Amino acid sequence: MSVSTTQKLDIEKVTTDILATIDREREREIISRRYGLFDRKETLEQIGELLGITRERVRQLEKAVIAKLKAQSDSGELPHIKEVQENLIEEIHQAGKVVRISDLSKKLTEKNTKIDQSRVSFLAQLSPKLAVIDENDHYHHSVGIADAHDVNAIKQHVEDIIGAIKKIGEPTTIDKIASKAEKSDARHTAALSKTSKQLASLNDLWGLIKWPMVNPKNIRDKIYVILHQNGKHMHFNEIADSIKDSDFKRKDVTTQAIHNELIKDKRFVLIGRGIYALKEWGYKKGTVADIIAEVLKVSGKPLHRDEIVQEVLKSRHVKETTILLNLQGKPQFKRVAKATYDLAEH
């Protein structure tokens, strides 16, 4: 069978032909169910109950069959395995020498179902030139080229990258992370990073999964990312549109929900009619009158209305007439000279 990267892999036929080399039906059943080759993956207990044997016996049989299949693969006796392995290696190399199983399956299969992914993983484990990382709390199910690094080496590289990101202390580009981690290949660094459940990326920035800028988990975090990227204040309607046009995983949120979160979160400051900015940019919460009072208090002396307007506009996106109406109509301000004002308490 010839396999080409220009065609999707007939993974079902490959898997079926390999399973057919297993002599006993019970052992074929164990492998297909344990690896989820035709349905969901099953536990040792579930398979044992179905076949009327103990979970330990299921484990022993699974281990023995896989060892035999790997030996046959090493000697080139398994059907299709040489061509399949070459195909897998080519795709993995293009991805950066290591890749998540889900991404590899997407390249090689038509629908990239869970069963497709299970089959790709099964074939990868039987390929002697590949190193498979099982999924756990820290890693996604992934596969790398064994000549480049074994499983332990992949994990060590990832730990180096995580350490570098922690030292940098904020989301940054993969080039900077590679440099900090002393990795010569930024593309390979990105591929390694994708295998880790502790890391995330968004808009070409990488960081720890707990950082909202690379992994916004709720509406408030997404608002923060949008404002931070924009670098200046935005109307809540603009924020809503930007979220809908973003690469966020979930972006089907209403404008009203966004407005509600803007009001609740202390990271955001209302600086005009429906216009919000980030508190970290130096903005403070408060009405226009509050800002005028702060300007006069900091000054420590009366100011001309034009000076007051100029200072207030630095932190509020409002019309000049709004500032003047507050200045002239609020009891906490008094006119002390022509077009000159001070705090009433002074």
N, C-alpha and C positions, 0 to 999 in steps of 0.2 A: 504493500500500500504506500503510495506516495503522498506526503503531506507537504503543503505549501503555505507560506504565510499569507498568500493572496486568497486562500480559501479558508472557510471555517472548518474546524476539525470535526470529523465524524466520530465524536467522542463516545457515543453510545455503542457503535460497532466495535471500536477499539476495546472498550471496557468489557463488552460481551465476549469477544474473542479471547481476551485474557482470562476471564472467569471460566471459560470453557476448558482451559488447560488444567483446572482443578478437578481431580478425578471424582471425589465424593460430593454428592449433592448437599449433604449436611454442611460440609466445609465451605462450599460455594455460598450457601445460605448465610452462614456466619459472616463471611467477608462482605457480601452485598449489603447486609443489614447493618453491620458495624460501621461501614464507611458511607452508608446512605447512597448507594449507587443506583437505586431504583425507587426509593421512597425515603422518608426521613430516617436519620440515624437512630439506632436503637442501643440501649444499654446492655451490658453483659447479663443483667438480671432478666430483662425482657426477652432476650434471645434464648437464655437458658430455660425460661419458663415455656417458651414456644416449642423448643426441641426436647424438653424433658431431661435436661442435664444441668449441672451446677454452673454458677457464674464462673468459678475457677476453671472448670473444664472448657468453657467457652473461651476464656482468656488464653488457655494453653493452646487450643486448636488455632485460634486467630494468630498467635505468635508464630506457631510452627508453619502455617500456610504462608504468611507474609515472608518469613525467612526463606522458604522454598521459592517463592515468586521472585524475590530479590536475587537469589542465586541463579535462577534461570535468566533473569534480566542481565546480570553480569556476564553470563556466558553467551548472550545473544539468542537464547532459545525462546523468549516470549514473543508472540506475534506483534508486529508493528512497533515494538518498544524503541528500536533504534531510530526510526523515522520520527516517532512522537517526541523522543528526547531531544533530537536535533531541532525540532520545531519549537519545543518549550525553551530550549537554551537561546535560540535566536530572539524570541519574544522577550525573555528575561533580560538578555543583554541590552536590547533596545530600551528597556525600561530603566536601566541603570544597575544591572547585575543582581538585583534583588527586587521582588515585587509581591504585593499581596495576591493571594489566590483569587480573590474576587475580581481584581483588575486583570489578572492573567486570563481567567475564564471569559471575561468580557471580550478580550481580543480573539479568543479561539473558538467560541461557541456562538450559536445564533441568538439564544435567549438569555444566557447567563443566569439560569435558575440555580437554586440551592443544590439541586441534583447535579447540574453541570459543574458547579464549583467542587462538589464532593468527588466527582469523577476526575477532574483535573488534579485535585490533591492526591487522589489514589495513584494516578499515573506518575505524578512527580515523585512520590515516595518509592516507586518501583524503579525510578531512573537513577542509576549509580552516580551520574555526574551532577546531581542536584542535591541541595540541602534544604530540608523542609522544617519550618518552625511551626510547631503546633500552637493553636490559639490558647491564650491564658489571660490573666488579669493585666498583663503588661504588653503583650504582643498580639497583633492580628495574625491570622493564619497566612503564612508567607512562604516563599520559596526563593532560594538564591542559587547561583552557580557555584558548585563546590570548589572548583579550581580557584575562584576568587576568595572564598572564605567558607569555613564550615559554620554550623549553627552557633557554636560558642563565639566564634570570631564576629559573626553578624551582631550578636547581642552585645559584645564588647564595644563594637563600633557605635551602636545605638546609645550605649551608656556614655560614651565619650561625647556624643552630640548633645545629649540631655544635659550633661555637665557644662558644656560650652554655653548652651542657651541660658542656664541658670546663672552663669557668671555674667553674661551680657545683661540679663535682668529685664528685658523687654522684647516684644516682637521685633524681628529683624529679618533681613534677607538671607537666603540659603548661602550666598557667597560669603557673607560675614560669619555665619555659623561655621561653615567649612574651614574658614581661615582660623577661627578661634579654636576649633577642635583639631586643628592641624591635619585636615584632610585635603588632599590635593585636587580631588574631583568633586565639584559642587553638585553635579548631576547625580553622582553616586551617593553623596550625602543626603540629597533629597529623597532618593529611593529608599535608603536606610531609614530615614525619618518617618516615612509612610508606614513602616512596619510596626511602629511604636504606638501603643494606646495612650502614652503619656504626652504625645505631641500632636499639634494640629496646625493647619495652615489656612490662611484666608487672604485673598488679594496679594499673593506673592510674599506674604510675611509668615514666618514660622515662630512658634512659641509653645509654651506649656499648655496642656489641654484646659487648665483652670483659668487661663487668661482670656477675658471676654473679647479682646481684639482679634483673636484667631479662632475662638470657639464661643460665639455668643449663644447662650442657652435660652434666653428669654427675650421678650420684646424690648425691655429696657436696655439689655446689652446690645441688641441690634441697633437701637437708636443711638447709643453711645458710639458704636463703630461708624455709623453713617456720618454723624457730626464730626467725629475725629478725622475721618477721611476728607471731609469737605473743608475742614480747617476754618470755618466761619459759621456764623449763625444761620439758621434755616427756619422757614415756616413749617408748621407741623404737616401741612399738606405735601410740601416738598420732601419731608422726611419719609412720609408714607409712600410716595412715588418711588423714592430711592430704594426703599426696602423691597418693594415689589419688583424692581429691576435688578436686584442684587443676586449674588450667588449663594445666599443663605439657604440652608436646607428647608426651612419652613418660613415662608414669606406671605402666606395667605392671612394677613392680619388687617383689621379694619382701621380706618383713619381715626375713628373715635377711640378705639383701644390704644392706639399710639398716643393720642392726645392725653388720655387718662394717665398713662405711664409717665409722660413728660411732667405732669403736674405732681405726681407722687415722689419721683426720684430726686434726691438731693443733688445728684450730679448735673442736673439741668436747671437752667435759670431762664425765666421768662423775661425777655428784654424788650419786647414790643408786642403789638397785637398779634398773638398766635406765633410769635417768633421766639425761638429758644437758642441758647448757647450753652457751652460747657462751663461749669463752675471753675474747672481747673485753668481756664483761660483768664481768670481774674475777676469774673463777674460775681456779684453778690445779689442775693434775693432782696426784693423790696420794691415798693412803688416808686413812681417818678419823684414824688414828694420826699420819700426816704433818701433817694439818691441826691436830691438837691440839698437836703439837710446834711448829708455826709460831706458833700463838696464844701459847704460853708463851714462845717466843723473843722475839716482838715485845713482849710485856709486860715482860720482864726481871725478873719477880718471880713468886712463887707466886700462884696464883689459886684462888678457891673453885670447886668443881665446877660450880655453877650458872652462874658467869661463863664458864667454859670451854664448857659446853653451849651457852650463848647465842651465843658467838662462832662456834663450829663450825657451828651451824645457819644462819649467814649465808651459808655457802658449801657446805653439804652438806644434801641432802634425805634425812635418815635419822632413825631413831627415837632418842630420848634414851637409851634403854637401850643402843643400839649404841655411843654415845659413851662412856657410863660403863663399859661392858665393856672398851673399848680403854684407857681411862684407868687402870682398876684392874688390867688383866691384862697390859699391855705393860711390858717391863723398862726402857724409856727414860723412864718416869714414876715419880715417887716421891711418897708422901704425906708432907707436912711438918707438917701439923696436921690437926685435925678437918675432913674434907671439903675439904681444901686440898692442891693438888698443884703440883709443879714438875718441871722436867726432871731426870732422874737425874744428869746430868753437872754440875749446878750445886752 
